[in-house]
């Protein structure tokens, strides 16, 4: 995930399994977290549709039922746990892309900071 601030505009590009979260003040002036990006996991409906149309397979292993992965059509490899990635040439013909999901946010005086972190921080 990357962020670019231009004046009061925040532009976020998201690839992989990282996430952007905004620290802002709510109505009672308490600090609140606002998730700015969606995790681009293989089981996300939009991502899953693209992968399946490209003949990639999506399933979770029995010992990790909560972690969906992308697999080659006729081989149980490589088992990538994200739907978008830079440099994953093995799965690029089977729906894993490097095109970021881009979003925008208009910042206000209540917005204080942005945290960009990988799934290791958010999930572990």
C-alpha positions in Angstrom: 0.0 0.0 0.0 1.2 3.5 -0.8 -0.2 6.9 0.1 0.3 10.3 -1.6 -1.0 13.5 0.1 -1.7 16.4 -2.2 -3.1 19.3 -0.2 -6.3 17.9 1.4 -6.4 14.9 -0.9 -5.1 11.5 0.0 -4.6 9.0 -2.9 -4.1 5.4 -1.9 -2.7 2.6 -4.1 -3.2 -0.9 -2.7 -1.6 -4.1 -3.9 -1.2 -7.3 -1.9 -2.2 -7.9 1.7 -1.3 -4.6 3.3 -3.7 -2.0 4.6 -4.1 1.7 5.2 -5.9 3.0 8.3 -6.7 6.6 9.1 -6.5 8.0 12.6 -9.2 10.6 12.9 -11.3 12.3 15.6 -14.9 11.4 16.1 -17.8 13.6 17.3 -16.7 13.2 20.9 -13.1 14.1 19.9 -11.9 10.6 20.6 -9.3 9.0 18.3 -11.0 6.6 15.9 -9.7 4.2 13.2 -11.1 4.3 9.7 -10.0 1.5 7.3 -9.1 3.1 4.0 -8.4 0.0 1.9 -9.9 -3.4 1.4 -7.6 -6.4 1.8 -7.1 -7.9 -1.6 -7.4 -11.5 -0.6 -8.2 -14.2 -3.2 -11.7 -14.9 -1.7 -12.8 -11.2 -2.1 -15.7 -11.6 -4.6 -14.3 -9.2 -7.2 -10.8 -10.7 -7.0 -12.1 -14.3 -7.0 -14.1 -13.7 -10.1 -11.1 -12.5 -12.0 -8.9 -15.3 -10.8 -11.5 -18.0 -11.7 -12.1 -16.5 -15.2 -8.3 -16.8 -15.8 -8.5 -20.5 -14.7 -6.7 -20.0 -11.3 -8.0 -22.0 -8.4 -8.9 -20.6 -4.9 -9.1 -22.8 -1.8 -7.8 -23.0 1.7 -5.8 -25.8 3.1 -7.3 -28.1 5.7 -4.8 -27.0 8.3 -5.4 -23.2 7.5 -9.2 -23.0 6.8 -9.3 -19.2 7.1 -6.5 -18.5 4.6 -7.6 -18.7 1.0 -4.8 -19.0 -1.6 -4.4 -18.9 -5.4 -3.2 -22.1 -7.0 -2.2 -23.0 -10.5 -4.9 -24.8 -12.6 -3.3 -28.3 -12.5 -0.8 -28.0 -9.7 -1.1 -27.4 -6.0 1.4 -24.6 -6.0 2.3 -21.9 -5.3 -0.5 -21.1 -2.8 -0.3 -17.3 -2.8 -2.5 -15.7 -0.1 -3.2 -12.5 -2.0 -4.9 -11.6 -5.3 -2.6 -8.8 -6.4 1.2 -8.8 -6.1 4.3 -7.3 -7.7 6.6 -9.8 -9.4 4.6 -13.0 -9.0 5.2 -14.2 -12.6 4.0 -17.8 -11.9 0.4 -16.7 -11.4 0.1 -13.7 -13.7 -1.6 -15.7 -16.4 -4.1 -17.1 -13.8 -5.6 -13.9 -12.4 -3.0 -12.5 -10.0 -2.3 -8.9 -11.2 0.0 -6.1 -10.2 -2.5 -3.3 -10.9 -3.2 -1.4 -7.7 -6.7 -0.7 -6.4 -6.7 3.1 -6.2 -8.9 5.1 -3.8 -9.2 8.7 -2.8 -10.2 10.5 0.4 -10.7 14.2 1.1 -9.0 15.0 4.4 -10.5 17.2 7.1 -9.0 19.0 10.1 -10.1 16.0 12.3 -7.8 13.6 10.3 -4.4 13.2 12.1 -2.4 10.4 10.6 -2.3 7.3 8.4 -0.9 3.9 9.3 0.3 1.7 6.4 1.2 -1.8 7.5 1.2 -5.4 6.2 -1.0 -8.3 7.3 1.7 -9.2 9.8 0.8 -6.2 11.8 -3.0 -6.3 11.3 -3.6 -10.0 11.5 -0.8 -11.3 13.7 
